[in-house]
Amino acid sequence: MFEGFYKVRFQLGDSVGRSVMHAGNGKMLGGNSAFAHIGSYEKTDSGVDVVIKTVRHNPDPSYRAMAGTDDATLIAKGWADGDLYRFKGELKELPGVPFQSLMTPITEEEVPIAGGVGEAGISDGLYSIHLRMLDGLDGGLTGVMLLNQGRILGGDAAFYYLGSYTAAKGRWKGQILNQEHTPAKDDPIFGGHEVGIGFSGSYDAEQAVLEAAALAGKRSLRLTAALKLMHRA
């Protein structure tokens, strides 16, 4: 079954990138540290056809667009390879430059049980998340987060996030487990750790904020994050 949550390694020409992706109900929603990946899929007799657009959510120019433009459209065909899915295709903006990717599932046992969403709950959808440390510490993370009826699935180029939340009347709270899908040796705070995060905050129709406490190894940290809705689920 194609539906599920994946870590992704992709290659455009000689350039390599990584991300996370959720497939379900004909939609593909994911991304990484700088870009959201928003698209659709259709199952065929031979596999899966996908169309995915990239949208920048992080203005930092050090994250360069592989296609040379922030807005690009991928057209690709995929097929199952055991539990994995492989894709080949090209970008509309770069005809003739080969694209390929490998999607590896994050096992169903790891996906959290959903929390409860009450009256006027937070909108389901794909959000960008920009997280920064408090108490004078440098560092943070940027990525994407899919909120779906009390369940959190998200990630970036090196980590994936799994969690659950409750939400009602403009307030929400929950917990997230941040884990590596690719070694993050250059991240002195999150690299090499499973980081448990408990949070609470507020939201409206288009965005959310949170404050959180995290445990990275034996180190206790405080952080804050801003989320912006990029695509409704």
C-alpha positions as a LaTeX table, in Angstrom:
\begin{tabular}{lrrr}
\hline
Residue & $x$ (\AA) & $y$ (\AA) & $z$ (\AA) \\
\hline
Met1 & 0.00 & 0.00 & 0.00 \\
Phe2 & 1.42 & 3.37 & $-1.05$ \\
Glu3 & $-0.32$ & 5.47 & 1.63 \\
Gly4 & 1.90 & 6.34 & 4.60 \\
Phe5 & 4.71 & 8.50 & 5.95 \\
Tyr6 & 8.17 & 8.36 & 4.35 \\
Lys7 & 11.68 & 9.69 & 4.52 \\
Val8 & 12.92 & 10.62 & 1.04 \\
Arg9 & 16.28 & 10.81 & $-0.71$ \\
Phe10 & 16.08 & 12.53 & $-4.10$ \\
Gln11 & 18.55 & 13.43 & $-6.82$ \\
Leu12 & 18.31 & 16.00 & $-9.61$ \\
Gly13 & 21.22 & 15.60 & $-11.99$ \\
Asp14 & 24.24 & 15.47 & $-9.66$ \\
Ser15 & 22.54 & 17.28 & $-6.75$ \\
Val16 & 21.17 & 15.28 & $-3.81$ \\
Gly17 & 18.52 & 16.33 & $-1.29$ \\
Arg18 & 16.43 & 14.82 & 1.50 \\
Ser19 & 12.95 & 15.39 & 2.87 \\
Val20 & 9.89 & 13.74 & 4.40 \\
Met21 & 6.59 & 12.99 & 2.65 \\
His22 & 3.09 & 11.84 & 3.59 \\
Ala23 & 0.88 & 10.16 & 0.99 \\
Gly24 & $-2.84$ & 9.78 & 1.58 \\
Asn25 & $-6.24$ & 10.45 & $-0.02$ \\
Gly26 & $-4.58$ & 11.28 & $-3.34$ \\
Lys27 & $-2.41$ & 14.01 & $-1.81$ \\
Met28 & 1.34 & 14.18 & $-1.24$ \\
Leu29 & 2.38 & 16.66 & 1.47 \\
Gly30 & 5.90 & 17.05 & 2.82 \\
Gly31 & 9.11 & 19.00 & 2.52 \\
Asn32 & 12.41 & 19.81 & 4.18 \\
Ser33 & 14.35 & 22.63 & 5.82 \\
Ala34 & 13.60 & 25.21 & 3.12 \\
Phe35 & 10.83 & 23.95 & 0.84 \\
Ala36 & 7.35 & 22.49 & 1.13 \\
His37 & 6.46 & 19.76 & $-1.37$ \\
Ile38 & 2.77 & 19.80 & $-2.27$ \\
Gly39 & 1.22 & 17.51 & $-4.84$ \\
Ser40 & $-1.02$ & 14.65 & $-5.83$ \\
Tyr41 & $-0.73$ & 11.01 & $-6.85$ \\
Glu42 & $-2.72$ & 8.58 & $-8.93$ \\
Lys43 & $-2.34$ & 4.82 & $-8.74$ \\
Thr44 & $-1.91$ & 3.01 & $-12.07$ \\
Asp45 & $-1.52$ & $-0.59$ & $-13.18$ \\
Ser46 & 2.26 & $-0.15$ & $-13.20$ \\
Gly47 & 2.68 & 1.91 & $-10.02$ \\
Val48 & 2.06 & 5.55 & $-9.06$ \\
Asp49 & 2.05 & 8.78 & $-11.09$ \\
Val50 & 2.86 & 11.96 & $-9.13$ \\
Val51 & 2.84 & 15.71 & $-9.72$ \\
Ile52 & 4.55 & 17.69 & $-6.94$ \\
Lys53 & 5.23 & 21.42 & $-6.65$ \\
Thr54 & 7.94 & 22.99 & $-4.50$ \\
Val55 & 7.20 & 26.14 & $-2.49$ \\
Arg56 & 9.88 & 27.94 & $-0.46$ \\
His57 & 9.06 & 28.52 & 3.22 \\
Asn58 & 12.53 & 29.50 & 4.47 \\
Pro59 & 13.95 & 32.76 & 3.03 \\
Asp60 & 17.54 & 31.93 & 4.04 \\
Pro61 & 19.53 & 32.20 & 0.76 \\
Ser62 & 22.01 & 29.56 & 1.93 \\
Tyr63 & 19.31 & 27.00 & 1.09 \\
Arg64 & 19.58 & 27.04 & $-2.68$ \\
Ala65 & 16.87 & 25.74 & $-4.98$ \\
Met66 & 18.14 & 22.67 & $-6.84$ \\
Ala67 & 16.11 & 23.65 & $-9.90$ \\
Gly68 & 17.44 & 27.21 & $-9.91$ \\
Thr69 & 13.96 & 28.52 & $-9.11$ \\
Asp70 & 11.92 & 28.39 & $-5.90$ \\
Asp71 & 8.77 & 27.29 & $-7.72$ \\
Ala72 & 9.23 & 24.05 & $-9.63$ \\
Thr73 & 6.97 & 21.18 & $-10.67$ \\
Leu74 & 8.00 & 17.52 & $-10.66$ \\
Ile75 & 6.31 & 14.96 & $-12.90$ \\
Ala76 & 7.38 & 11.40 & $-12.08$ \\
Lys77 & 6.38 & 7.75 & $-12.18$ \\
Gly78 & 6.96 & 5.40 & $-9.26$ \\
Trp79 & 6.93 & 1.71 & $-8.53$ \\
Ala80 & 7.17 & $-0.52$ & $-5.47$ \\
Asp81 & 10.47 & $-2.16$ & $-4.55$ \\
Gly82 & 9.50 & $-4.27$ & $-1.57$ \\
Asp83 & 8.41 & $-1.77$ & 1.10 \\
Leu84 & 10.23 & 1.06 & $-0.71$ \\
Tyr85 & 9.03 & 3.24 & $-3.57$ \\
Arg86 & 11.32 & 4.42 & $-6.37$ \\
Phe87 & 10.52 & 7.31 & $-8.71$ \\
Lys88 & 11.94 & 8.65 & $-11.95$ \\
Gly89 & 10.93 & 11.77 & $-13.82$ \\
Glu90 & 11.91 & 15.37 & $-14.49$ \\
Leu91 & 11.03 & 18.94 & $-13.60$ \\
Lys92 & 8.97 & 21.01 & $-16.01$ \\
Glu93 & 11.53 & 23.78 & $-15.59$ \\
Leu94 & 14.53 & 21.52 & $-16.42$ \\
Pro95 & 13.52 & 19.19 & $-19.25$ \\
Gly96 & 16.08 & 16.50 & $-19.93$ \\
Val97 & 17.69 & 16.64 & $-16.46$ \\
Pro98 & 16.92 & 13.30 & $-14.78$ \\
Phe99 & 15.21 & 13.15 & $-11.39$ \\
Gln100 & 15.08 & 10.07 & $-9.20$ \\
Ser101 & 14.04 & 9.43 & $-5.62$ \\
Leu102 & 13.77 & 6.69 & $-3.03$ \\
Met103 & 10.96 & 6.78 & $-0.46$ \\
Thr104 & 11.53 & 4.66 & 2.67 \\
Pro105 & 8.55 & 4.15 & 4.99 \\
Ile106 & 8.58 & 5.17 & 8.61 \\
Thr107 & 7.03 & 2.09 & 10.19 \\
Glu108 & 3.41 & 2.14 & 11.30 \\
Glu109 & 4.47 & 1.20 & 14.84 \\
Glu110 & 6.28 & 4.55 & 15.15 \\
Val111 & 3.30 & 6.69 & 14.10 \\
Pro112 & 1.62 & 8.11 & 17.22 \\
Ile113 & $-1.95$ & 7.69 & 18.41 \\
Ala114 & $-3.95$ & 10.82 & 17.59 \\
Gly115 & $-5.00$ & 13.28 & 20.27 \\
Gly116 & $-8.42$ & 14.90 & 20.56 \\
Val117 & $-9.54$ & 17.96 & 18.59 \\
Gly118 & $-12.51$ & 19.83 & 20.03 \\
Glu119 & $-14.65$ & 22.81 & 19.08 \\
Ala120 & $-12.93$ & 25.28 & 16.72 \\
Gly121 & $-9.86$ & 23.04 & 16.57 \\
Ile122 & $-6.69$ & 23.88 & 14.69 \\
Ser123 & $-6.91$ & 23.47 & 10.89 \\
Asp124 & $-5.67$ & 20.21 & 9.39 \\
Gly125 & $-2.95$ & 20.80 & 6.82 \\
Leu126 & 0.72 & 21.18 & 5.97 \\
Tyr127 & 2.49 & 23.91 & 7.95 \\
Ser128 & 5.97 & 25.35 & 7.81 \\
Ile129 & 7.63 & 25.34 & 11.23 \\
His130 & 10.47 & 27.63 & 12.29 \\
Leu131 & 11.84 & 26.69 & 15.70 \\
Arg132 & 14.42 & 28.63 & 17.71 \\
Met133 & 16.13 & 28.06 & 21.02 \\
Leu134 & 15.58 & 30.25 & 24.09 \\
Asp135 & 17.82 & 31.18 & 27.04 \\
Gly136 & 20.53 & 32.64 & 24.82 \\
Leu137 & 21.28 & 29.44 & 22.90 \\
Asp138 & 21.98 & 29.60 & 19.19 \\
Gly139 & 20.31 & 27.11 & 16.93 \\
Gly140 & 16.95 & 25.77 & 15.90 \\
Leu141 & 15.21 & 23.87 & 13.14 \\
Thr142 & 13.10 & 24.70 & 10.11 \\
Gly143 & 10.90 & 22.15 & 8.42 \\
Val144 & 7.33 & 21.15 & 7.69 \\
Met145 & 4.64 & 19.66 & 9.89 \\
Leu146 & 1.43 & 17.92 & 8.85 \\
Leu147 & $-1.36$ & 18.31 & 11.40 \\
Asn148 & $-4.15$ & 15.82 & 10.87 \\
Gln149 & $-6.93$ & 15.24 & 13.41 \\
Gly150 & $-4.69$ & 15.15 & 16.46 \\
Arg151 & $-1.62$ & 13.56 & 14.86 \\
Ile152 & 1.70 & 15.25 & 13.95 \\
Leu153 & 3.91 & 14.01 & 11.10 \\
Gly154 & 6.75 & 16.20 & 9.91 \\
Gly155 & 10.43 & 16.73 & 9.37 \\
Asp156 & 13.23 & 18.35 & 7.42 \\
Ala157 & 16.41 & 17.36 & 5.60 \\
Ala158 & 17.86 & 15.45 & 8.58 \\
Phe159 & 15.07 & 14.80 & 11.11 \\
Tyr160 & 11.53 & 13.50 & 11.24 \\
Tyr161 & 8.92 & 14.53 & 13.81 \\
Leu162 & 6.18 & 12.31 & 15.23 \\
Gly163 & 3.65 & 13.47 & 17.78 \\
Ser164 & 0.11 & 14.12 & 18.88 \\
Tyr165 & $-1.88$ & 17.12 & 20.09 \\
Thr166 & $-5.18$ & 18.27 & 21.51 \\
Ala167 & $-6.76$ & 21.53 & 20.38 \\
Ala168 & $-9.89$ & 23.57 & 21.07 \\
Lys169 & $-10.98$ & 27.22 & 21.03 \\
Gly170 & $-7.62$ & 28.68 & 20.02 \\
Arg171 & $-5.37$ & 26.72 & 22.41 \\
Trp172 & $-3.38$ & 23.58 & 21.73 \\
Lys173 & $-0.84$ & 21.35 & 23.45 \\
Gly174 & 0.96 & 18.13 & 22.70 \\
Gln175 & 4.19 & 16.20 & 22.45 \\
Ile176 & 6.68 & 15.52 & 19.66 \\
Leu177 & 9.56 & 13.06 & 19.30 \\
Asn178 & 12.31 & 14.43 & 17.04 \\
Gln179 & 14.55 & 11.74 & 15.48 \\
Glu180 & 17.25 & 11.59 & 12.81 \\
His181 & 16.55 & 10.00 & 9.45 \\
Thr182 & 19.97 & 11.15 & 8.17 \\
Pro183 & 22.98 & 11.78 & 10.46 \\
Ala184 & 23.04 & 15.46 & 11.51 \\
Lys185 & 26.66 & 15.77 & 12.63 \\
Asp186 & 26.65 & 19.57 & 12.18 \\
Asp187 & 23.76 & 20.09 & 14.62 \\
Pro188 & 25.25 & 20.31 & 18.14 \\
Ile189 & 21.85 & 20.38 & 19.87 \\
Phe190 & 19.63 & 17.86 & 18.10 \\
Gly191 & 22.18 & 15.73 & 16.22 \\
Gly192 & 22.63 & 12.21 & 17.56 \\
His193 & 19.66 & 12.40 & 19.95 \\
Glu194 & 16.04 & 11.37 & 20.14 \\
Val195 & 14.57 & 14.61 & 21.47 \\
Gly196 & 11.29 & 14.56 & 23.37 \\
Ile197 & 9.37 & 17.84 & 23.25 \\
Gly198 & 6.29 & 18.90 & 25.22 \\
Phe199 & 4.53 & 22.07 & 24.05 \\
Ser200 & 1.55 & 24.37 & 24.44 \\
Gly201 & 0.45 & 27.45 & 22.54 \\
Ser202 & $-2.23$ & 29.20 & 20.53 \\
Tyr203 & $-3.53$ & 29.24 & 16.95 \\
Asp204 & $-5.88$ & 30.92 & 14.52 \\
Ala205 & $-7.12$ & 29.98 & 11.06 \\
Glu206 & $-3.75$ & 30.44 & 9.31 \\
Gln207 & $-0.96$ & 30.04 & 11.86 \\
Ala208 & 0.08 & 28.79 & 15.28 \\
Val209 & 2.74 & 29.44 & 17.91 \\
Leu210 & 4.09 & 27.30 & 20.70 \\
Glu211 & 6.51 & 27.28 & 23.59 \\
Ala212 & 8.12 & 24.02 & 24.57 \\
Ala213 & 10.48 & 22.16 & 26.85 \\
Ala214 & 12.76 & 19.56 & 25.28 \\
Leu215 & 15.08 & 16.85 & 26.56 \\
Ala216 & 18.09 & 16.14 & 24.31 \\
Gly217 & 20.13 & 13.41 & 25.96 \\
Lys218 & 20.57 & 14.70 & 29.53 \\
Arg219 & 20.19 & 18.32 & 28.46 \\
Ser220 & 16.99 & 20.24 & 29.20 \\
Leu221 & 16.12 & 23.00 & 26.72 \\
Arg222 & 13.45 & 25.64 & 26.16 \\
Leu223 & 12.34 & 26.67 & 22.71 \\
Thr224 & 9.66 & 28.48 & 20.75 \\
Ala225 & 8.24 & 27.92 & 17.28 \\
Ala226 & 6.01 & 29.59 & 14.71 \\
Leu227 & 3.86 & 27.60 & 12.27 \\
Lys228 & 2.27 & 28.91 & 9.07 \\
Leu229 & $-0.40$ & 27.03 & 7.13 \\
Met230 & 0.80 & 26.31 & 3.58 \\
His231 & $-1.82$ & 23.84 & 2.32 \\
Arg232 & $-5.01$ & 22.50 & 3.86 \\
Ala233 & $-5.21$ & 18.72 & 4.16 \\
\hline
\end{tabular}
